[in-house]
């Protein structure tokens, strides 16, 4: 069972369909969703009431959630229904900075909702439902391609926080999907714990050097501090701007709090455990630049 709308969901569905394990996939979607889904896959429409979810989850072995951050509270009901229906494994909508760290909400307030989900999942272990939370740092290729993580490819502009040499981890969308598949294929090894998946460990200065290489020009650089990003994000959240409030608080944590974003040692452990290869940074940046340039034409 997979929630398949949004930026990540389609990659997860594709990875499950292409896996060497024969997954029987169905999709859970909000009744009002306008997302397009692959043909040949059963789509369950729901209002996310517990009654609706119970009927859908009967007979399902696993639920993979890719629900959006602004809907994370709904996962509490989804978890309750999944456990009651006999689902064996739940993968919550995580896929970001390291929320196993208790200080995460100090920097990114929205991560408190994810930590509440962890607590709810632990209460279901005695009922026979296990869980895995997958930490990826930042959606690396998506973040560069959309410009939302301070890279503006069309205008050749970037904001570099602090020195620009601080290391952080990030995973491409296909790598996140691969991590989900490998987690499901190794249920005992990944049971009731955090799994760390990354494509790259890099710095802002390494990324800007590659962006300049593949665009062929010197970029306009603005310097900033992560403390400013965090403060701006929290102010925007208080003002009701959930999207950019989240963006700026994540920027502050990603580039300024290594305990939340630089988990290379843990990622190396899980890469070996799950047989996941590290990706080539130059190849990722080159691909993203080509994709963005193609959209301009």
N, C-alpha and C positions, 0 to 999 in steps of 0.2 A: 504494500500500500504506500503510495507516494503522493505528496502534494506537489503538483507539477507546474504551477504558474510562476511568474516572476523571472528574475534573471538567472537563478541557479537551477530551478526545477527541471527545465528542459534538458540540461546537461546530465542531470541525475537519471532521468528516464532513458536517455540515449545510452549512458554507461551501463545501466541495468540490462537493457535490451541486447547490448553487444558483449556482455560478460560471458565467460565460458561456463558459468553456473546458470542453470535454467531457472530464472526467476519468473514467477507468474505475477505480472505487474497489473495493478489497477491504480487509478488516480482519484484523489479526493479534491474536490473543488467547491468553492462557495457557489451557492445557487445563482448569484448575480455576476459571477466571473465571466469575462469576455475572452479569456485566454483560449488560444487554439491548441488542441492536443493531438498527438499522433493517432492516425487511424489504427484500428485493430486493438486498442487498449480500452478496457472498460473504464468509464468515468462515472464516479459517484458524486452526485450533487448533494450538498448538505447546508443546513442553516447553522451548523455547529452546536446544535442542542445535543445534550447527552443521549437522548432517545434516538435521534437520527444517527449519531456516531456508533452507538451500540449495535444497531442493525448492520451497519456497513463493516464494522471491524470483526464481526463473527467469522471465524475461519481464517483470519489473517495471521501470519506468523510475525510480521514486522511492520512498523510504521516509521517512515522517514519523513520528518517535517522540514519543509523549507519555507514556513510561514514568515511573512514580513515582520520586521521589528515592531512596527506599530500595532501588530495584532498578537504579540507574544503572550498576552494575558489569556488568550483563548486556549493556549496549550494546556492550561490547567484542566479544563474540561476534557480536552482530547486525551490527556494522560489517564484521567479517571475512567473514561469510556474504554480506552484500549486495555487497561488492566482488567477491568470487569469482563471484557469480551474474551479474555484469554490470550491477548497478543504477547508474544514471547520477548520481543526486542523493540525498544523505542529509541530512535535517534532524534533528539530535539533540534530545533532550529537554532544553531550555535554559530559555527563558521566565522569566527572573528577573533578578537584578542583573547588572552588567556583568562577566562572567567573562573578558573579554579583558584585564582588569586583573590583573596578576600578584599583587597583594596581596589579592585576594578571599578566598583560604583563610585568611588571617590573621584575618578577621572571621567568615566563614562556612565552617567546615572542610569541609562537604559539597561545596563548589564545587570542591575538588581533584579529585573524581571527574569533574566536567564538563570541567575542564582536561585531564585524562587522555584524555577522549574527543576533544577537539580535536586532541591530539597523534596519536592513533590515526587520525583522519580524514585528517590531513595525509600520513600514510604511504600512503594509498590514492589520492592524486591521480595518481601515476604510473601507476596501474592504470586510470585513466579515470573514477573516481568522484569527483565534486565534492561540496561540502557548503556549508551555510549555517547559522550559529548565530544564533538570533533572540533579542535582548535586549529585555525589556519592563519591567524594574523590579519592580513588584509586580502581582499580579492584582487590579486596583483594585476593581471592583464585587464580585467574590467575597470579597476581603479585608474589605470593609466589611460585606457581608451576613452573613458567617459570624461576624463578631466576632473572628476570629483575629488580626487586625492591630491590636488594642487598642480597637476600637469595639464597644460593647455597646448596640445599638439597643433591644432589649426593656426593658432596665433603665436606659437613659439615662445610661450611664456611659462614660468614656473615660480612657485613660492618654495624656498628652501628654509626649513626650520632648524634653529640652533646652528650647529656647525655643518650639518649635512653629512657628517661621518658616522652618525649613530646607526648601529645595525638594527634591522628589523626583519621579520619573516613575512612572507606572503605566498599565497597559492593561487595558481591559475584556476579558472572555473572547471576545466576538464580534470585537473588534478584533485580538486575537492570532490568531484563526482567519483573519481577513481578511489579516493580514500573511503567514501561511503560504501562502495561496492566491496572493497577489500575488508572493511569492518564486518559487513554482513556475511562474508565468506569465512570469517574466522570468529565465530560467535563466542567461543570460550576464552580466547586470548584477549578479546576486547570488552569483556563483560564488566559492567558497572564501573567504568573508569573514563578518564579523559584520554583521547588519542590525538596526537599532534601530527599534522600534515602540512608540508610546505613544498613549493616549487623552488623558491629562492630565499637565501639570506643575503641581504644587500644593504646599501645605503642610498640616501638621496643623491649624493654626489656621483655614485656609480651610475645611477639611472639617468641623471641629466647628461652625463658624458655620452652615454649610448644614444639618448634622444638627439643630441646634437650631431652625433656621428651619422645617424640614419636619416636625419632631415637635412643634413649638409649645411646648417647655419648655426651661428652662435645665438643662444636663447637669451631673452630678457629675464633676469633673475631678481626677484624681490626677496629680501631676507626678513624672517620673522622668528618669534619665540613660541615654543609650544605652550608656555604658560598663558600667552595671549590667546592662542587657539582654544585652550580649555576654558578660559574665562568667557570668551565670546560664545562658545557653544552652550555653556550653562545659562548665559543670559538669554540666548535665543530660545532655549527650551522653556525658560520661565515665561517668555513672551508668546509661547505657543507655536514657534517654528520648529516642529519636531524633526523635519528632514535635515536642515542645515545645523540645527542644534546637535544632532547626532553626528553629522559629518565633522564639525569642528572639534567635538570632544574626542572622537576617534582619532583625528589627526594629532591632537595633543598627546594621546596615549601611545599611538603608533611610533611617533618620532621622538617622544620625550620620556617614555617610561619603559625601559628595557625589560623589566620584570613582567610586563604584560605583552610585549611584542617580540622579544628576542628569545625564542625557545629552541634554538638550534640543537642543543644536546638532546632534548626530548624528541625532536623531529627525527634526528638521526637514529635514535632507538626504534621509533615506530616505522621508519622507512625500511629498516632491516627486518623488523617483525612482520610487516605487511608486504614486503617485496615491492617497494615503491622507489623508483629511480629519481634522482635529483634532475631537474631540468636545466637547460642552458639559458642563462640570463640574456645573452646577446640575441639569441634566436627569438625569445619571447618579445623583447622590445622591438626588434625588427618587424616581427609579424604584426604587432599592434600598430606601429606606425603605418605600415602598408594598408592595414584595414581602415584606419582613420582617413588616410589620404584617398583611398578608393571611394569612401562615402562622400567626399567633397566633390567628386567628379560627376 
